[in-house]
C-alpha cells in the first residue's frame, strides 16, 4: 500500500506540473485544450490514493474554503435562474476557474510544496518574454506574425503603450500570465539571500526584467517592489538600505518624471475608464437586491464609462460584490485573505515570508486587473492555501 502511495504521489506530481505548464503557456486553453483533462486526472489520482490510505483527517478550514468557493458561485447562478429563467451566457465559463480551488486539497493530501517547480516553469515564461522582446526589436518584420498568433490563442499581446501623446511609447510584451512572475521574483530573492549564488541572482534579474517589460503599471511596480520588500525585511542595516533606496527613487523620478506622471494621471485613458467604473458600481449597489445577492456570476451589464456591455471589469473586488452580493462576496474575500491572516497569526509555523509577500502583491495587482479568478490566479491561490495547511499538519 505504501509503495502504491509513493507511486501515485510521483504520478500526481508529474500531472500537476503538466497542468502548471498548460496554465502558464496556454491560459485560454485554445492551443492544447488540456486544462480540464489534466485537472480531472489529478483528481482521479487523488481519489485512488485516498481510497488506499483511507485518510480523512484534513483541517476543517481547508474543506470549508473549498466548499464556499464551489457552492457560492452555484448559488449565485441559481438566484439568477430563479429571476430570469435562464443562465448568464458566461456564467459556467467563469465557474470553471473556481473549481481549481480543489487543487489545495490535492496538494495538501500529497504534502507537495510546488513553489520551486512553479518558479522553474515560470523561468521559461520569462525567457520567452525576453526572446519575443528581442525578436521584435531586432527583426521588426516578424511583428505582425507574432502579434496575430499571440492574439489568436490569447497568450500574449505586443505593441507600444503610449501613456501621453507627447511622450515616447514604451514597448510592451504582455503575456497574459506574466503577473505570475511575482512568484519566481519572490522565490529567487529569498533564495539569493540564503545562498549568495550568482546563478540565482541571474534568474532573479531575468524574471524582474521580463515582468517589467510587460509594460503594465502593475507589473512594473511589482517587479521592483517585491524584491525591495524581501531584501529590506532580511537586511541587517535597514538604515543604509533605506538611504540607498531613496537615492535610487529620486534618480528614477528625476529621469522619468514625465512618463511616471502620465502613467498615473487620471487623464490617461485606462485610468480614466477605471475611475469611471466607480460611478457605475455606485449605481449598481444603489439597488438593495444587487447589493444583497448580486447580479449573478457572468452577468452582462452596460458600463457607461466603457460605453458597452460586458460581463467582467478590471475592478476584481467590486466585481465579487456585484456577482455575489455583500454577504457571499465578503465571505469569499475572507477566504482569499485567509492565508495572510494565518501567516500573521501563526508565526511559529515559519510560513515562508517571501511567499506571503508574493501573494499580497498578487492580490494588489488583482484589485485593478481581472487576474485572480482566471486560471493563473486560481492556481496561485490553492498553492498558497495548501502551503498554509501543509505547514499546519
C-alpha positions in Angstrom: 0.0 0.0 0.0 2.9 2.4 0.9 4.6 1.6 -2.5 1.3 2.4 -4.3 1.0 5.7 -2.4 4.6 6.7 -3.3 3.9 5.8 -7.0 0.7 7.8 -7.0 2.4 10.8 -5.4 5.0 10.8 -8.2 2.4 10.4 -10.8 0.4 13.2 -9.3 3.4 15.5 -9.2 4.1 14.9 -12.9 0.4 15.6 -13.9 0.3 18.7 -11.7 3.5 20.1 -13.2 2.0 19.5 -16.6 -1.1 21.4 -15.5 1.1 24.3 -14.4 2.8 24.3 -17.8 -0.5 24.3 -19.6 -2.0 27.1 -17.4 1.1 29.2 -17.8 1.7 28.8 -21.6 -1.9 28.2 -22.8 -4.0 30.2 -20.3 -7.1 30.4 -22.6 -6.9 26.6 -23.3 -7.2 27.3 -27.0 -3.9 25.7 -28.1 -3.8 22.3 -26.5 -7.2 22.1 -24.7 -5.6 20.0 -21.9 -6.5 22.1 -18.8 -9.7 20.2 -17.7 -8.4 16.7 -18.7 -5.3 17.2 -16.6 -7.3 18.6 -13.7 -9.6 15.5 -13.9 -6.6 13.2 -13.9 -5.1 14.9 -10.9 -8.4 14.4 -9.0 -8.5 10.8 -10.2 -5.0 10.1 -8.8 -6.0 11.7 -5.5 -9.2 9.5 -5.2 -7.1 6.4 -5.8 -4.7 7.3 -3.1 -7.5 8.5 -0.8 -9.2 5.1 -1.1 -6.0 3.2 -0.5 -4.9 5.1 2.6 -8.4 6.0 3.9 -7.2 9.3 5.1 -9.9 11.6 6.2 -8.2 14.0 8.7 -7.7 17.3 7.0 -8.1 20.8 8.6 -11.8 21.8 8.6 -10.8 25.3 7.3 -9.4 23.7 4.1 -12.7 21.9 3.3 -14.8 24.9 4.3 -12.9 27.2 1.9 -13.3 24.7 -0.9 -17.0 24.2 -0.2 -17.5 28.0 -0.2 -15.6 28.5 -3.4 -17.5 25.8 -5.2 -21.1 26.4 -3.9 -21.3 30.3 -3.6 -21.0 30.7 -7.4 -23.6 27.9 -7.9 -26.0 29.7 -5.5 -25.4 32.9 -7.5 -26.3 31.1 -10.7 -29.4 29.6 -9.0 -30.6 33.1 -7.9 -30.1 34.4 -11.5 -32.1 31.4 -12.9 -35.0 31.9 -10.4 -35.2 35.6 -11.5 -34.7 35.2 -15.3 -35.4 31.5 -16.0 -32.2 31.3 -17.9 -28.4 31.3 -17.1 -25.9 34.0 -17.9 -24.0 33.3 -21.1 -20.6 33.4 -19.5 -21.5 32.1 -16.1 -20.3 28.5 -16.4 -17.1 29.5 -18.3 -16.2 31.7 -15.3 -17.3 28.9 -12.9 -14.6 26.5 -14.2 -11.9 28.8 -12.7 -13.4 28.4 -9.3 -13.2 24.6 -9.5 -9.4 24.9 -9.4 -9.6 25.6 -5.7 -9.8 21.8 -5.2 -6.1 21.6 -6.0 -5.5 22.9 -2.5 -6.9 19.7 -1.1 -4.8 17.6 -3.5 -1.6 19.4 -2.8 -2.2 19.2 1.0 -3.0 15.5 0.7 0.2 14.7 -1.2 2.2 17.2 1.0 3.5 18.8 -2.2 5.1 22.2 -1.9 5.4 23.2 -5.6 6.9 26.7 -5.3 10.3 25.5 -6.5 8.9 23.7 -9.6 6.5 26.5 -10.3 9.3 29.1 -10.2 11.4 26.8 -12.5 8.5 26.7 -15.0 8.0 30.4 -14.9 11.7 30.9 -15.7 10.8 29.6 -19.2 8.0 32.2 -19.4 10.5 34.9 -18.6 12.9 33.6 -21.2 10.1 33.5 -23.7 9.1 37.1 -22.9 12.7 38.3 -23.4 13.0 36.2 -26.6 9.9 37.8 -28.1 11.1 41.2 -27.0 14.4 40.9 -28.7 13.0 39.3 -31.8 10.6 42.2 -32.2 13.3 44.8 -31.6 15.9 43.2 -33.9 13.6 41.8 -36.6 10.5 44.1 -36.7 9.3 42.4 -39.9 8.1 39.5 -37.7 6.0 41.8 -35.5 2.7 41.2 -37.4 3.1 37.4 -37.4 3.9 37.3 -33.7 1.1 39.8 -32.8 -1.6 37.8 -34.7 -0.5 34.4 -33.3 -0.5 35.7 -29.7 -3.8 37.4 -30.2 -5.4 34.3 -31.8 -4.6 32.0 -28.9 -4.9 34.8 -26.2 -1.4 34.1 -25.0 0.3 37.5 -25.4 -0.2 41.0 -26.7 2.7 43.0 -28.1 2.9 46.7 -29.0 3.8 50.1 -27.7 2.0 51.5 -24.7 1.5 55.3 -25.0 0.6 57.0 -21.8 0.8 60.5 -23.2 0.8 61.6 -26.9 3.6 64.0 -26.2 5.9 61.2 -24.8 7.6 58.3 -26.4 5.8 55.0 -26.2 7.0 52.0 -24.1 7.4 48.6 -25.8 5.2 46.1 -24.0 5.5 42.3 -24.3 2.4 41.5 -22.3 2.0 37.7 -21.7 -1.4 37.0 -20.1 0.3 35.0 -17.3 3.1 37.5 -16.7 1.7 38.6 -13.3 2.6 35.1 -12.0 6.3 36.1 -12.3 5.8 37.6 -8.9 6.4 34.0 -7.7 9.9 33.4 -9.0 10.9 37.0 -8.2 10.0 36.4 -4.6 11.4 32.9 -4.5 14.8 33.8 -6.0 15.0 36.9 -3.9 14.7 34.7 -0.8 17.0 32.0 -2.3 19.7 34.6 -3.1 19.7 35.9 0.5 20.3 32.4 1.7 22.8 31.3 -0.9 24.5 34.3 -2.4 24.6 32.3 -5.6 25.4 34.1 -8.9 23.1 31.7 -10.8 20.2 32.5 -8.5 20.9 36.2 -9.0 20.8 35.8 -12.8 17.4 34.0 -12.5 16.2 36.8 -10.3 17.2 39.6 -12.7 15.8 37.7 -15.7 12.4 37.4 -14.0 12.4 41.1 -12.9 13.3 42.3 -16.3 10.7 40.1 -18.0 7.9 41.2 -15.7 8.9 44.9 -16.1 8.9 44.9 -19.9 5.3 43.6 -19.8 4.6 47.4 -19.8 1.6 47.5 -17.4 1.9 49.7 -14.3 1.1 46.8 -12.1 3.8 44.6 -13.5 6.4 47.3 -13.5 5.8 48.3 -9.8 5.5 44.8 -8.6 8.7 43.6 -10.3 10.6 46.3 -8.3 8.7 46.4 -5.0 8.7 42.6 -4.3 12.5 42.2 -4.2 12.7 45.5 -2.4 10.4 44.4 0.4 12.1 41.0 0.8 15.7 42.4 0.8 14.6 45.1 3.2 13.0 42.6 5.6 16.2 40.5 5.8 18.6 43.4 5.7 20.8 43.8 8.7 21.4 47.5 8.0 18.0 48.8 7.2 19.0 52.4 7.6 21.7 52.1 4.9 19.2 50.1 2.7 16.6 52.9 3.0 19.2 55.6 2.3 20.3 54.0 -1.0 16.7 53.2 -1.9 15.7 56.8 -1.5 18.6 57.9 -3.7 17.6 55.4 -6.3 14.0 56.5 -6.2 14.9 60.2 -6.6 17.1 59.3 -9.6 14.3 57.4 -11.1 11.9 60.2 -10.6 14.3 62.8 -11.9 14.9 61.0 -15.2 11.4 59.7 -15.8 9.1 62.2 -14.1 7.1 63.0 -17.2 6.4 59.3 -18.0 5.6 58.4 -14.4 3.2 61.4 -14.1 1.5 60.4 -17.3 1.2 56.7 -16.2 -0.7 57.7 -13.1 -2.7 60.6 -14.5 -6.5 60.4 -14.4 -6.4 61.7 -17.9 -4.7 58.6 -19.1 -7.4 56.5 -20.9 -7.1 53.3 -18.9 -7.1 55.2 -15.6 -10.0 57.4 -16.7 -12.1 54.3 -17.6 -11.3 52.6 -14.3 -12.2 55.7 -12.3 -15.4 56.0 -14.3 -16.3 52.4 -13.3 -16.6 53.5 -9.7 -19.7 55.6 -10.7 -21.2 52.5 -12.5 -20.7 50.4 -9.4 -22.3 53.1 -7.2 -25.4 52.9 -9.4 -25.5 49.1 -9.3 -25.2 49.0 -5.5 -27.9 51.6 -5.1 -30.3 48.6 -5.8 -30.8 46.7 -2.5 -31.3 43.4 -4.4 -27.9 43.9 -6.3 -26.2 44.8 -3.0 -27.7 41.9 -1.1 -27.5 38.9 -3.5 -25.6 40.4 -6.5 -26.4 40.3 -10.2 -25.1 36.8 -10.7 -21.8 35.3 -11.9 -21.1 36.2 -15.5 -24.0 38.6 -15.9 -23.7 41.2 -18.6 -24.0 44.9 -17.6 -23.9 48.1 -19.6 -21.0 50.1 -18.4 -21.4 53.8 -19.1 -17.7 54.5 -18.6 -16.9 51.9 -21.3 -19.9 52.6 -23.5 -20.7 48.9 -23.9 -22.0 45.7 -22.3 -19.5 43.4 -20.6 -19.6 40.6 -18.0 -16.4 41.5 -16.1 -14.3 44.6 -15.3 -10.8 45.2 -14.1 -12.0 46.0 -10.5 -11.9 42.5 -9.2 -13.1 43.0 -5.6 -16.0 45.2 -6.6 -16.9 42.5 -9.2 -17.1 40.0 -6.4 -19.7 42.1 -4.7 -21.5 42.7 -7.9 -21.6 39.0 -8.7 -22.4 37.5 -5.3 -23.7 40.4 -3.1 -22.3 41.9 0.0 -22.7 38.8 2.2 -21.4 36.0 0.0 -18.9 38.4 -1.6 -17.5 39.3 1.8 -17.2 35.5 2.7 -15.2 34.9 -0.5 -12.9 37.9 0.3 -12.3 36.4 3.8 -11.4 33.1 2.1 -9.0 34.8 -0.2 -7.3 36.6 2.7 -7.2 33.5 4.9 -3.5 32.6 4.1 -2.4 36.1 5.1 -4.4 36.0 8.4 -3.0 32.5 9.1 0.6 33.6 8.4 0.3 36.6 10.7 -1.4 34.6 13.5 0.9 31.6 13.3 4.4 32.9 13.1 5.8 29.9 14.9 4.9 27.7 11.8 7.6 29.7 9.9 5.3 30.3 6.9 7.6 31.5 4.1 7.7 35.3 4.2 8.6 35.5 0.5 5.5 33.6 -0.5 3.1 35.7 1.5 4.8 38.8 0.1 4.3 37.4 -3.4 0.6 36.6 -2.7 -0.1 40.1 -1.2 1.3 41.8 -4.2 -0.7 39.5 -6.5 -3.8 40.5 -4.6 -2.9 44.2 -5.0 -2.4 43.6 -8.8 -5.8 41.9 -8.9 -7.5 45.0 -7.4 -7.3 46.7 -10.8 -6.9 43.7 -13.1 -9.2 40.7 -13.6 -6.5 38.2 -12.9 -7.5 36.5 -9.7 -10.3 34.3 -11.0 -8.5 33.5 -14.2 -6.8 30.1 -14.2 -3.5 31.6 -13.2 -4.9 33.3 -10.1 -6.9 30.2 -9.2 -3.6 28.2 -9.4 -1.7 30.6 -7.2 -4.5 30.7 -4.6 -4.6 26.9 -3.9 -0.8 26.7 -4.0 -0.6 29.4 -1.2 -3.6 27.8 0.6 -2.0 24.3 0.5 1.3 25.7 1.9 -0.7 27.0 4.8 -2.1 23.6 5.7 0.9 21.6 4.8 2.8 23.5 7.5 -0.3 23.3 9.8 -0.2 19.5 9.5 
